[in-house]
Amino acid sequence: MVEHMKGQTMNDSVIHLDHGSGGRLSYQLITRHIVPVFDNPILKQLDDGAVFDIDRIRLAFSTDSFTVDPIFFPGGDIGELAVNGTVNDLAMCGAVPKYLSCGMIIEAGFSMADLNRILDSMRLAAKKADVQIVTGDTKVVPKRAADKVFINTSGVGLVPPGVEIGGHLARVGDKVILSGPIADHGITILINREKMDFESAVKSDTAPLNHMVYAMIQQGGGVHVLRDPTRGGLATALNEIALQSQVGIGIYEANIPVNTETSSICELLGFDPLYMANEGKLIACVAPDHADSVLEVIQKHAFGIDASIIGEVVADHPGRVFMKTRIGGTRIVDMLTGEPFPRIC
């Protein structure tokens, strides 16, 4: 474990909410406790999904669980989030998503009307992503044994021949592309969960990115890494890539898109957009001679209009991320520490 991942001070004999933040403690939980138990080369990649061959067919497999609060929010709901989340995890492996499962844990007393609303949202999201939900499981637990409804989605997809994408494949010189403004999902969940008494037009960015990723790959190669910066935000996702590839990543604050209202709310509440959750954005590390063409493909897509090159992969400071600030200074950007937003996905 690299030095800056050490230093946990809270009681490490029990699980804390921080372990589910998608930040530093999540990383430690996975790498120190889970991966060593199920030790195998595929799991050790620490990517958004597993990629493997069966009878010379290259497949990607991913799973995710969704416990968002509130379950309905501006821009989406837990059902749409569950479909898009697994679709995007498969896409981040370079795969074309095909089939999903749906597992639900439902609290007794949950509204049947709300369940039907969620199921219809999942149906529409699957249609938009061009995937099918083909199997699943439903459990009902006593009241107060769960919080409304939890959903797990797993999925499989086909990896096209010649596609090799993974968090360990970032190369010095790669350009780092961000597909659009950050922090909208995290802010949306926060202000709606806490019922903050000010009006806001900010809504979740939840979206399926698989069609955009397919277009990126088809344009001619050069895409080495894909990652969607969900829990833990942009900062944590970049740190994960830096650690997996043992490279440094330098980014430019002025190049990172943030919607004006989202930025204002973050400033008002004292939060850093770099650590806020996203559900419809991706990071790509792309060979420098392909970066402009990949960026152009992304910007032609509805979910990538505001995409930007925000930095590059460097040889210095392997495993670290640093940012050139708007005023000309340099700031180390570490993983998320703590759990400011429980249940954002």
MARDREN-115106 format. One line per field, with one value per residue: x, y, z of N, C-alpha, C in turn; residue in one letter; residue number from 1. Coordinates in steps of 0.001 Angstrom, whole numbers. Example, Ala and Ser with C-alpha at 12.3 -4.5 7.8 and 13.67 -1.06 7.14 Angstrom:
2
n.xx: c(13190_12850)
n.yy: c(-5690_-2250)
n.zz: c(7800_7080)
ca.xx: c(12300_13670)
ca.yy: c(-4500_-1060)
ca.zz: c(7800_7140)
c.xx: c(13200_12900)
c.yy: c(-3300_30)
c.zz: c(7800_7870)
code: c(a_s)
pos: c(1_2)
END
This chain:
345
n.xx: c(845_604_2218_517_-1949_-2149_-2737_-5253_-7430_-9742_-11725_-10875_-12019_-14621_-17270_-17753_-19872_-18287_-16842_-18400_-18267_-17018_-14558_-11364_-11488_-13219_-11642_-9565_-10983_-11701_-9191_-7656_-9193_-11182_-10257_-7860_-9014_-10539_-8648_-7518_-6356_-8126_-9881_-8005_-7462_-9127_-11089_-14101_-15586_-15377_-13303_-13124_-12377_-14488_-14587_-13254_-14733_-14961_-15901_-17563_-18332_-20353_-21443_-23684_-25000_-27812_-28819_-30075_-31091_-33149_-35457_-36710_-35895_-34983_-34417_-34210_-34522_-34264_-34548_-33927_-31336_-30147_-30177_-28716_-26313_-25091_-24995_-23184_-20890_-20187_-19692_-17437_-15525_-15075_-16974_-19896_-22908_-25315_-27176_-29039_-29495_-31962_-32178_-34126_-34583_-37158_-38863_-41384_-44602_-43983_-44930_-47033_-47596_-45344_-43411_-44221_-43787_-40980_-40227_-41207_-39612_-37140_-37620_-37852_-35310_-33683_-34510_-33618_-30879_-30529_-30543_-31480_-33449_-33205_-33365_-33749_-34355_-36453_-36886_-38723_-38581_-39043_-40687_-38640_-36394_-35081_-34552_-37026_-36475_-33973_-31835_-30207_-28253_-26894_-24742_-23951_-21724_-20458_-17108_-15562_-13431_-9934_-10123_-8762_-9045_-8507_-8019_-5334_-3900_-3150_-967_2117_1891_-643_-3736_-6160_-9537_-12631_-16071_-18071_-19859_-19272_-20525_-23308_-25149_-24554_-25079_-27794_-28980_-28250_-29525_-32179_-32567_-32027_-33951_-33591_-34275_-34277_-34771_-33833_-32494_-30893_-30275_-30049_-27440_-27772_-27354_-27176_-24084_-23121_-23531_-22145_-19559_-19098_-18984_-16686_-14705_-14901_-13912_-11238_-9336_-6863_-7947_-7254_-7976_-11048_-13365_-16093_-16837_-18259_-19384_-17356_-16428_-14795_-12146_-11464_-11766_-9764_-7515_-7668_-7090_-4486_-3162_-3604_-2229_187_1179_1569_-977_-1825_-3956_-5996_-7493_-8993_-9935_-11860_-15153_-17953_-21277_-22781_-24740_-24510_-21856_-22105_-23796_-22206_-20120_-21525_-22308_-19931_-18613_-16484_-16542_-15024_-15212_-17797_-20561_-21163_-23276_-23461_-21198_-17905_-14439_-11661_-8578_-6470_-4480_-2142_-2097_-4602_-6373_-7740_-9513_-11065_-12194_-13748_-15642_-16958_-18047_-19964_-21996_-25042_-24685_-22182_-21573_-20290_-17722_-14220_-10642_-8889_-6436_-3313_-1449_1423_4935_6009_5556_4225_1137_-198_-2308_-2377_-3219_-3248_-4034_-6501_-5298_-2681_-1181_-144_-1876_-2233_-4382_-6260_-7789_-11308_-12009_-13730_-17363_-19445_-21888_-24038_-25650_-25897_-26063)
n.yy: c(-1190_2202_5065_7324_6194_5330_5759_5694_6620_6150_3747_643_-1822_-2228_-1758_1348_4088_5569_3658_3049_5158_5351_6445_6895_5064_3150_2145_1052_-905_-2634_-3359_-4289_-6134_-7503_-8191_-9759_-12119_-13291_-13799_-13367_-13017_-11520_-10119_-8579_-6509_-4398_-2939_-1440_-3577_-7140_-8623_-11261_-14366_-16708_-19605_-18341_-16066_-12766_-11404_-9067_-8536_-7226_-5882_-4125_-2316_-444_2173_4621_7723_10432_8081_8928_11610_14861_14492_11735_8383_5679_3339_3943_4790_2392_759_2369_2603_13_-534_1490_734_-1614_-519_989_-913_-1195_-2684_-3824_-3509_-6065_-7840_-7659_-8316_-8077_-7525_-7193_-5842_-5365_-3342_-4267_-2880_-985_1243_62_1481_3120_1153_151_2418_2624_230_698_2829_1541_-138_1712_2881_689_210_2546_2244_41_-2611_-5739_-6754_-9720_-11599_-12165_-11374_-11247_-10060_-9676_-7876_-7502_-4544_-1771_-3323_-2770_89_1289_472_-1545_-2033_-4353_-4588_-6647_-7296_-8384_-8090_-7778_-7679_-5960_-7308_-6791_-4659_-3232_-2131_-614_223_21_698_3267_5564_7348_10582_10327_12002_13375_13117_14576_13997_15890_18376_18219_16941_17322_15227_14520_16959_17285_15079_15698_18242_17577_15425_16605_18487_21231_24686_26235_27192_25237_24470_22384_19061_15457_13834_11327_8848_6684_5644_3988_3999_6260_5557_3370_4683_6205_4234_3117_5093_4794_3919_4250_4768_4187_4005_3953_5393_5834_8507_8039_7439_9204_10863_12881_13316_11049_8948_9560_9236_6494_5488_6482_5040_2364_2309_3243_5857_9430_11941_14917_17678_20443_23035_25089_23909_22100_21270_22693_23150_26374_26904_24608_24874_27209_26383_24431_26069_27700_25833_24780_22641_20607_20381_18423_16113_15299_13156_11640_10504_10226_10711_10402_9524_9569_8207_8927_8228_10693_11354_10651_12045_14496_13682_11767_13401_15046_13197_12587_15109_15385_13843_13597_13408_14411_17009_19156_18261_18067_18374_17775_17372_15528_12436_11739_11107_11786_11692_9070_7355_9492_12427_15672_19162_22008_25117_27757_30129_29688_28068_24825_21963_19097_16463_14354_11117_10926_11585_10439_10572_12401_12255_10032_7268_7947_6592)
n.zz: c(0_-888_613_1123_1489_4019_7584_8834_11419_12893_14769_13666_13871_13285_10834_9272_8187_6501_5116_2968_1262_-1162_-1206_354_2580_1563_-502_1006_2436_373_-802_1339_2768_1214_-1467_-898_163_-1885_-3785_-7017_-10426_-12083_-10354_-9020_-10763_-10183_-11553_-13023_-13768_-14457_-16894_-19158_-20924_-22561_-24228_-26364_-26626_-25667_-22666_-20480_-17076_-14516_-11341_-9154_-6348_-5207_-3179_-2835_-1312_-1376_-2963_-5251_-7302_-8678_-12076_-12107_-10681_-8266_-9758_-12499_-12036_-11189_-13498_-15348_-13939_-13902_-16645_-17378_-15941_-17281_-19795_-19185_-19217_-21831_-23054_-24864_-23494_-22769_-21320_-18273_-14755_-12136_-8809_-5914_-2671_-606_1656_3937_3639_1806_-794_-3353_-5637_-5862_-6274_-8780_-10284_-10140_-11410_-13991_-14701_-14795_-16953_-19075_-18970_-19595_-22206_-23436_-23173_-24684_-23678_-22117_-19341_-17870_-15836_-12265_-8754_-5884_-2651_360_3322_6907_8188_8819_8674_6402_4297_2705_-342_-1787_-4563_-6618_-9501_-11961_-14749_-18121_-20890_-24264_-25260_-27785_-30399_-30020_-28268_-25465_-22444_-19348_-15858_-15242_-17441_-18154_-19724_-19758_-20981_-22027_-22632_-20447_-20475_-19638_-19624_-19182_-17127_-13602_-10424_-10290_-9658_-6960_-5599_-6212_-4860_-2248_-1646_-1932_-191_2264_2252_1685_1917_-513_-3908_-6729_-9902_-10455_-11450_-11341_-13175_-14213_-16659_-19553_-20776_-22708_-25533_-26336_-25527_-27217_-29689_-29253_-29118_-31652_-33283_-33849_-32010_-29333_-26845_-23591_-20862_-19120_-16906_-14706_-12672_-9919_-6752_-4462_-6405_-8994_-8119_-6528_-8385_-10265_-8638_-8173_-10733_-11047_-9050_-9880_-12342_-11609_-12134_-12417_-12312_-13732_-13457_-14584_-12968_-14166_-16460_-15791_-16131_-14486_-13695_-13353_-11312_-9733_-8896_-7378_-5295_-4092_-3190_-1391_541_1328_60_-2005_-5449_-6732_-5256_-5284_-6120_-9325_-11996_-14682_-16150_-17611_-17342_-19469_-20415_-22936_-25783_-26858_-29630_-30431_-28944_-29610_-31638_-30294_-28336_-29969_-30907_-28502_-27856_-29802_-28943_-27081_-24310_-23904_-24610_-23345_-22945_-22060_-22305_-19499_-18343_-18017_-18197_-16312_-15619_-13185_-9596_-9088_-8612_-7561_-7654_-8895_-8992_-11013_-9932_-10418_-9726_-10168_-8484_-7140_-6185_-4178_-4910_-3217_-2411_-1573_1788_4553_4953_3513_2189_2642_1014_-1864_-4180)
ca.xx: c(0_1434_2253_-578_-3169_-2093_-3080_-6616_-7379_-10941_-11763_-10900_-12538_-16013_-17565_-18321_-20476_-17197_-16400_-19243_-18234_-16338_-13302_-10180_-11799_-13754_-10486_-8869_-11830_-11611_-7844_-7071_-10038_-11964_-9442_-6993_-9784_-10948_-7462_-7353_-5851_-9183_-10322_-6918_-7429_-9865_-11823_-15543_-16139_-14402_-13224_-12561_-12713_-15147_-14613_-12745_-15618_-14520_-17061_-17418_-19365_-20298_-22591_-23734_-26197_-28249_-29523_-30139_-32100_-34468_-35490_-37109_-35178_-34974_-33534_-34190_-34946_-33393_-34626_-33119_-29954_-29654_-29905_-27616_-25068_-24456_-24678_-21971_-19749_-19797_-19118_-16098_-14635_-15021_-17937_-21243_-23817_-26366_-28205_-28954_-30395_-32513_-32492_-34711_-34938_-38236_-39367_-42833_-45302_-43593_-46038_-47066_-47540_-43939_-42692_-44548_-43093_-39568_-40102_-41405_-38410_-36105_-37961_-37515_-33858_-33122_-34788_-32734_-29517_-30569_-30244_-32657_-33421_-33618_-33516_-33700_-34781_-37159_-37053_-39419_-38105_-39938_-40569_-37452_-35228_-34453_-35082_-37848_-36120_-32602_-31817_-28934_-28251_-25680_-24864_-22890_-21587_-19441_-15967_-15181_-12056_-8880_-10327_-8078_-9250_-8459_-7420_-3887_-3319_-2796_416_2656_1571_-2088_-4569_-7287_-10756_-13825_-17150_-19008_-19837_-19286_-21140_-24757_-25898_-24341_-25788_-29226_-29370_-28066_-30511_-33499_-32639_-32044_-35081_-33087_-35359_-34044_-35102_-32671_-32779_-29918_-30846_-29082_-26932_-27828_-27498_-26399_-22947_-22589_-23523_-21047_-18303_-18942_-18531_-15303_-13839_-14970_-13270_-9903_-8423_-6195_-8559_-6571_-8673_-12350_-13850_-17144_-16538_-19501_-19065_-15996_-16258_-13690_-10856_-11199_-11604_-8431_-6540_-7704_-6356_-3065_-2640_-3607_-1226_1419_1572_1022_-1979_-1925_-5167_-6059_-8766_-9730_-10486_-12858_-16472_-18922_-22383_-22707_-25565_-23891_-20670_-22533_-24314_-21038_-19417_-22381_-22353_-18576_-18210_-15616_-17152_-14171_-15535_-19230_-20902_-21688_-23873_-23563_-19958_-16789_-13049_-10939_-7160_-6398_-3189_-2165_-2393_-6020_-7192_-8632_-10580_-11956_-12936_-14745_-16711_-17715_-18790_-21095_-23008_-25896_-24192_-20790_-21452_-19357_-16492_-13001_-9373_-8651_-5096_-2533_-734_2836_5801_6303_4616_3358_101_-724_-2994_-2160_-4002_-2836_-5206_-6761_-4391_-1325_-535_-320_-2554_-2406_-5785_-6273_-9089_-12285_-11866_-14977_-18616_-20357_-23157_-24470_-26732_-26039_-26245)
ca.yy: c(0_3395_5750_8234_5464_4929_6794_5619_6870_5697_2344_-172_-3148_-2268_-1049_2687_4626_6022_2550_3009_6471_5334_7154_6227_3898_2129_1556_210_-2065_-3551_-3866_-4939_-7166_-8297_-8753_-10870_-13339_-13881_-13496_-13883_-11942_-10657_-9230_-7662_-5356_-3328_-2137_-1356_-4894_-8179_-8984_-12609_-15103_-18010_-20171_-17318_-14897_-11882_-10905_-8228_-8808_-6244_-5865_-2923_-2220_946_2441_6079_8387_9852_7154_9732_12886_15537_13889_10276_7661_4548_2343_4413_4796_1019_309_3147_2351_-1219_-305_2300_-46_-2488_331_1416_-2018_-1245_-3690_-3482_-4179_-6854_-8377_-7293_-8909_-7115_-8074_-6156_-6072_-4407_-3262_-4446_-1613_-95_1547_-653_2485_3519_34_138_3573_2258_-804_1315_3612_594_-590_2767_3037_-448_436_3622_1707_-1113_-3843_-6442_-7300_-11081_-12453_-11367_-11967_-10289_-10424_-8710_-7986_-6788_-3097_-1273_-4174_-2121_1446_1353_-532_-1625_-2724_-4785_-4963_-7224_-7282_-8925_-7438_-8295_-6793_-6120_-7765_-5789_-3620_-3470_-936_-928_1259_-156_906_4665_5705_8701_11343_10270_13128_13003_13765_14491_14107_16975_19004_17320_17236_17557_14186_14654_18142_17007_14188_16404_19280_16968_14620_17490_19395_22596_25606_27157_26600_24895_23775_21310_17724_14373_13619_9899_8624_5552_6145_2918_4353_7206_4804_2590_5607_6562_3110_2906_6159_4428_3464_5233_4867_3247_3886_4579_5276_6795_9017_8019_7748_9718_11938_12946_13219_9672_8127_9826_8599_5049_5251_6742_3922_1147_2403_3761_7072_10664_12593_16351_18264_21904_23444_25938_23096_21160_21892_22610_24059_27559_26772_23570_25473_28177_25645_23848_27138_28125_24795_24424_21358_20645_19606_17301_14933_15044_12020_11807_9264_10243_11274_9465_9951_8742_8457_8672_8525_12094_11514_10345_12776_15467_13005_11183_14517_15470_12197_12778_16371_15230_13042_14389_13384_14845_18303_20036_17518_18873_17778_18419_17128_14505_11446_12113_10134_12255_11431_7916_7080_10737_13374_17051_20089_23402_25910_28932_31231_29334_27168_23391_21354_17652_16053_13004_10468_11392_11110_10661_10218_13534_12030_8640_6835_8772_5739)
ca.zz: c(0_-945_1894_1396_1795_5420_8530_9321_12848_13584_15177_12450_14179_12849_9599_9416_6970_5630_4263_1783_615_-2446_-1039_870_3402_660_-1179_1979_2716_-769_-1057_2519_3352_263_-2543_-461_425_-3162_-4584_-8375_-11303_-12617_-9284_-8672_-11667_-9498_-12523_-12794_-14048_-14776_-18312_-19265_-22145_-22506_-25583_-27273_-26631_-24594_-21949_-19286_-16080_-13433_-10433_-8318_-5504_-5166_-1923_-2810_-499_-1627_-4089_-6408_-7223_-9977_-13062_-12128_-9486_-7964_-10829_-13620_-11561_-11132_-14865_-15925_-13232_-14367_-18063_-17468_-15474_-18391_-20848_-18773_-19578_-23285_-23502_-25321_-22548_-23406_-20434_-16866_-13770_-11183_-7495_-5064_-1278_-407_3024_4081_3748_706_-1689_-4621_-6704_-6017_-6889_-10205_-10883_-10261_-12441_-15305_-14957_-15205_-18306_-20018_-18977_-20325_-23625_-23895_-23240_-25593_-22950_-21613_-17986_-18217_-14662_-11053_-7494_-5031_-1249_1200_4704_7823_8289_9517_8397_5254_4127_1492_-1348_-2287_-5849_-7195_-10912_-12521_-16201_-18968_-22181_-25177_-25514_-29195_-30635_-30035_-27262_-24196_-21633_-17927_-15026_-15140_-18765_-18419_-20161_-19692_-22186_-22289_-22248_-19595_-20943_-18802_-20607_-18925_-15800_-12454_-9116_-10333_-8947_-5521_-5111_-6314_-3762_-979_-1368_-1833_1026_3429_2079_1829_1575_-1618_-5198_-7545_-11161_-10608_-11451_-11507_-14535_-14533_-18103_-20082_-21565_-23555_-26948_-26510_-25423_-28442_-30730_-28939_-29472_-33091_-34054_-34304_-30973_-28491_-25519_-22704_-19584_-18947_-15526_-14368_-11326_-9147_-5354_-4310_-7367_-9952_-7435_-6122_-9590_-10817_-7748_-8425_-11981_-10784_-8266_-10691_-13402_-11016_-12855_-11882_-13151_-13512_-14016_-14565_-12392_-15101_-17543_-15264_-16228_-13391_-13953_-12496_-10110_-8901_-8288_-6364_-4137_-3428_-2476_-283_1572_1723_-508_-3177_-6539_-7123_-4461_-5371_-6978_-10677_-12479_-16132_-16674_-17688_-17520_-20439_-20666_-24370_-26404_-27287_-31050_-30657_-27971_-30239_-32371_-29302_-27752_-30953_-30881_-27264_-27915_-30723_-28266_-26189_-22936_-23862_-25299_-22628_-22634_-22082_-21875_-18205_-17825_-18693_-17396_-16239_-14952_-11831_-8503_-9390_-7636_-7004_-8533_-8479_-9800_-11181_-9583_-11253_-9369_-10553_-7542_-7343_-5039_-4199_-4879_-2648_-2395_-602_3154_5273_4294_3617_1503_2611_148_-3061_-5349)
c.xx: c(881_1236_1020_-1910_-3203_-2650_-4526_-6598_-8615_-10827_-11895_-11376_-13993_-16146_-18216_-18998_-19409_-16712_-17241_-19212_-17719_-14987_-12203_-10509_-12453_-12618_-9738_-9664_-11688_-10232_-7246_-7877_-10707_-11097_-8536_-7744_-10127_-9850_-7470_-6979_-6931_-9626_-9269_-6830_-8139_-10564_-13314_-16249_-15023_-14465_-12511_-13034_-13444_-15276_-14297_-13712_-15247_-15741_-16649_-18604_-19226_-21552_-22523_-25035_-26514_-29169_-29769_-31296_-32066_-34460_-35995_-36484_-35209_-33948_-33542_-34766_-34053_-33414_-33784_-31642_-29358_-29320_-28703_-26285_-24355_-24128_-23362_-20737_-19263_-19136_-17705_-15064_-14436_-16042_-19206_-22215_-24953_-27504_-27944_-29841_-30882_-32861_-32993_-34923_-35920_-38720_-40879_-43495_-44948_-44755_-45944_-47000_-46099_-43120_-42973_-43866_-41616_-39366_-40273_-40203_-37264_-36353_-37533_-36002_-33192_-33337_-33848_-31309_-29400_-30054_-31551_-32416_-34032_-33776_-33437_-34179_-35446_-37286_-37813_-38990_-39037_-39684_-39425_-36247_-34501_-35059_-35741_-37485_-34649_-32633_-30386_-29147_-26883_-25852_-23692_-22902_-20474_-18352_-15522_-13733_-11074_-9016_-9674_-8141_-9246_-7741_-5917_-3164_-3033_-1312_858_2427_103_-2761_-5755_-8499_-11864_-15023_-18159_-18953_-20011_-20200_-22654_-25533_-25766_-25096_-27298_-29709_-29297_-29209_-31929_-33633_-32777_-33174_-34675_-34077_-34921_-34299_-33828_-33135_-31808_-30636_-29755_-28690_-27027_-28167_-26725_-25311_-22451_-22549_-22385_-19704_-18055_-18435_-17083_-14343_-13779_-14216_-11810_-8903_-7854_-6786_-7962_-7348_-10028_-12785_-14988_-16982_-17805_-19203_-17608_-15634_-15040_-12350_-10513_-10970_-10231_-7344_-6503_-6914_-4858_-2432_-2559_-2478_136_2030_1088_-26_-2049_-3167_-5149_-7439_-9616_-10405_-11613_-14233_-17337_-20031_-22410_-23504_-24998_-22680_-21048_-23039_-23169_-20301_-20205_-22319_-20972_-18099_-17365_-16240_-16331_-14555_-17024_-19517_-21441_-22272_-24034_-22357_-18892_-15473_-12427_-9483_-6880_-5022_-3222_-2506_-3829_-6938_-8176_-9790_-11564_-12806_-14041_-15927_-17592_-18600_-19971_-22252_-23774_-25360_-22745_-20526_-20382_-18061_-15269_-11798_-8953_-7246_-4374_-1855_756_3627_6068_5193_3689_2392_-542_-1400_-2729_-2822_-3362_-4074_-5344_-5807_-2930_-575_-751_-858_-2603_-3892_-5822_-7647_-10009_-12001_-13143_-16182_-19602_-21736_-23547_-25627_-26939_-26185_-26584)
c.yy: c(1240_4208_6606_7535_5024_6040_6783_5730_6358_4211_1469_-1596_-3308_-1516_289_3098_5072_4915_2421_4279_6440_6024_6283_4967_2796_1390_613_-1040_-3107_-4182_-4626_-6147_-8070_-8967_-9888_-12183_-14059_-13753_-14186_-12722_-11006_-9653_-8183_-6453_-4154_-2384_-2149_-2674_-5862_-8485_-10330_-13256_-16395_-18505_-19108_-16150_-14040_-11209_-9950_-8511_-7793_-6337_-4626_-2927_-758_1166_3932_6597_9880_8948_7808_11111_13555_14907_12385_9666_6438_3492_2715_4379_3394_493_1045_2838_1112_-1155_450_1553_-1014_-1677_770_307_-2099_-2183_-3050_-4211_-4883_-7213_-7973_-8209_-7801_-7854_-6965_-6671_-4969_-4481_-3459_-3099_-629_48_755_313_2935_2399_-13_1292_3262_1235_-221_2166_2719_95_450_2970_1912_-285_1487_3124_516_-2372_-4481_-6895_-8685_-12019_-11585_-12128_-10875_-10863_-9294_-8948_-7187_-5288_-2739_-2195_-3702_-724_1542_240_-413_-2438_-3100_-5092_-5529_-7279_-7931_-8181_-8068_-7255_-6995_-6579_-6591_-4696_-4047_-2182_-1341_160_1176_201_2374_4774_7160_9391_11315_11572_12601_13820_13534_14808_15216_17466_18005_17834_17392_16509_14345_15827_17919_16155_14921_17371_18708_16111_15505_18509_20848_23585_26679_26434_26345_24161_22622_19966_16695_14227_12161_9671_7378_6065_5130_3282_5340_6487_3994_3470_6022_5469_2923_3956_5845_4075_4594_5388_3778_2978_4575_4375_6269_7215_9146_8387_8184_10755_11820_12706_11777_8774_8332_9193_7097_4697_5430_5590_2647_1152_2842_4873_8271_11204_14056_16904_19779_22334_24214_25139_22172_21808_21624_23602_25174_27396_25712_24114_26428_27476_24995_24897_27579_27136_24314_23072_21561_19794_18387_16004_14586_13944_12463_10475_9236_10868_10188_10211_9018_9173_7992_9051_9921_12297_11167_11252_13737_14791_12341_12275_14979_14499_12385_14020_16327_14460_13905_14460_13878_16201_19183_19334_18400_18004_18500_18193_16072_13581_11753_11042_10507_11858_10247_7619_8313_11568_14772_17990_21466_24264_27129_30077_30868_28433_25714_22773_19845_17347_14594_12376_11134_10760_11431_10334_11372_13258_10559_8445_7780_7920_4329)
c.zz: c(0_316_2158_1602_3260_6310_8995_10840_13580_13925_13941_12720_13754_11526_9927_8112_5975_4689_2997_964_-808_-2387_-467_1665_2578_-35_-242_2312_1610_-866_124_3002_2321_-786_-2054_-225_-873_-4209_-5953_-9293_-11824_-11565_-8957_-9592_-11061_-10475_-12207_-13076_-14349_-16264_-18412_-20557_-21801_-23943_-26641_-27489_-25423_-23971_-20827_-18374_-14957_-12583_-9560_-7530_-5259_-3978_-1754_-1953_-807_-2867_-5374_-6247_-8593_-10918_-13088_-10868_-9331_-9072_-12033_-13267_-11594_-12526_-15430_-15254_-13720_-15851_-18187_-16981_-16548_-19500_-20487_-18983_-21088_-23886_-24061_-24399_-23269_-22445_-18986_-16032_-12847_-9896_-6592_-3644_-904_1039_3032_4330_2655_-271_-2994_-5796_-6950_-6648_-8388_-10940_-11112_-11371_-13838_-15681_-15411_-16628_-19343_-20118_-19759_-21829_-24197_-24062_-24173_-24905_-22510_-20172_-18062_-17030_-13424_-9839_-6665_-3629_-542_2642_5611_7827_9239_9394_7144_5172_2758_517_-1700_-3579_-6211_-8666_-11264_-14027_-16895_-20297_-22984_-25382_-26956_-29343_-30655_-29000_-25954_-23392_-20168_-17159_-14911_-16437_-19110_-18726_-20076_-21037_-22542_-21858_-21443_-20022_-19926_-19681_-20330_-17496_-14669_-11342_-9137_-9536_-7440_-4928_-5147_-5144_-2434_-695_-1265_-587_2257_3363_2320_1228_573_-2926_-5995_-8789_-11392_-10555_-11694_-12970_-14959_-16004_-18501_-21021_-22590_-25033_-27254_-26463_-26687_-29584_-30511_-29398_-30982_-33892_-34410_-33240_-30143_-27113_-24630_-21417_-19693_-17502_-15337_-12910_-10486_-7694_-5248_-5335_-8264_-9273_-7091_-7326_-10218_-9954_-7956_-9683_-11757_-10017_-9100_-11720_-12886_-11879_-12056_-12838_-12761_-14196_-13830_-14088_-13392_-16210_-17095_-15308_-14999_-13722_-12915_-11210_-9172_-8176_-7162_-5111_-3368_-2603_-1255_879_2008_1220_-1759_-4287_-6958_-6415_-4484_-6389_-8327_-11120_-13993_-16787_-16739_-17793_-18542_-20479_-22091_-24899_-27009_-28759_-31410_-29841_-28629_-30963_-31407_-28653_-28695_-30991_-29652_-27356_-28880_-30086_-27268_-24766_-22818_-24480_-24665_-22233_-22808_-21757_-20605_-17663_-18622_-17690_-17469_-15485_-13499_-10856_-8798_-8251_-7040_-8084_-8005_-9479_-9829_-10964_-10496_-10957_-9598_-9599_-7910_-6059_-5218_-4065_-4423_-2825_-1383_749_3910_4409_4409_3066_1528_1648_-1031_-4307_-4900)
code: c(m_v_e_h_m_k_g_q_t_m_n_d_s_v_i_h_l_d_h_g_s_g_g_r_l_s_y_q_l_i_t_r_h_i_v_p_v_f_d_n_p_i_l_k_q_l_d_d_g_a_v_f_d_i_d_r_i_r_l_a_f_s_t_d_s_f_t_v_d_p_i_f_f_p_g_g_d_i_g_e_l_a_v_n_g_t_v_n_d_l_a_m_c_g_a_v_p_k_y_l_s_c_g_m_i_i_e_a_g_f_s_m_a_d_l_n_r_i_l_d_s_m_r_l_a_a_k_k_a_d_v_q_i_v_t_g_d_t_k_v_v_p_k_r_a_a_d_k_v_f_i_n_t_s_g_v_g_l_v_p_p_g_v_e_i_g_g_h_l_a_r_v_g_d_k_v_i_l_s_g_p_i_a_d_h_g_i_t_i_l_i_n_r_e_k_m_d_f_e_s_a_v_k_s_d_t_a_p_l_n_h_m_v_y_a_m_i_q_q_g_g_g_v_h_v_l_r_d_p_t_r_g_g_l_a_t_a_l_n_e_i_a_l_q_s_q_v_g_i_g_i_y_e_a_n_i_p_v_n_t_e_t_s_s_i_c_e_l_l_g_f_d_p_l_y_m_a_n_e_g_k_l_i_a_c_v_a_p_d_h_a_d_s_v_l_e_v_i_q_k_h_a_f_g_i_d_a_s_i_i_g_e_v_v_a_d_h_p_g_r_v_f_m_k_t_r_i_g_g_t_r_i_v_d_m_l_t_g_e_p_f_p_r_i_c)
pos: c(1_2_3_4_5_6_7_8_9_10_11_12_13_14_15_16_17_18_19_20_21_22_23_24_25_26_27_28_29_30_31_32_33_34_35_36_37_38_39_40_41_42_43_44_45_46_47_48_49_50_51_52_53_54_55_56_57_58_59_60_61_62_63_64_65_66_67_68_69_70_71_72_73_74_75_76_77_78_79_80_81_82_83_84_85_86_87_88_89_90_91_92_93_94_95_96_97_98_99_100_101_102_103_104_105_106_107_108_109_110_111_112_113_114_115_116_117_118_119_120_121_122_123_124_125_126_127_128_129_130_131_132_133_134_135_136_137_138_139_140_141_142_143_144_145_146_147_148_149_150_151_152_153_154_155_156_157_158_159_160_161_162_163_164_165_166_167_168_169_170_171_172_173_174_175_176_177_178_179_180_181_182_183_184_185_186_187_188_189_190_191_192_193_194_195_196_197_198_199_200_201_202_203_204_205_206_207_208_209_210_211_212_213_214_215_216_217_218_219_220_221_222_223_224_225_226_227_228_229_230_231_232_233_234_235_236_237_238_239_240_241_242_243_244_245_246_247_248_249_250_251_252_253_254_255_256_257_258_259_260_261_262_263_264_265_266_267_268_269_270_271_272_273_274_275_276_277_278_279_280_281_282_283_284_285_286_287_288_289_290_291_292_293_294_295_296_297_298_299_300_301_302_303_304_305_306_307_308_309_310_311_312_313_314_315_316_317_318_319_320_321_322_323_324_325_326_327_328_329_330_331_332_333_334_335_336_337_338_339_340_341_342_343_344_345)
END
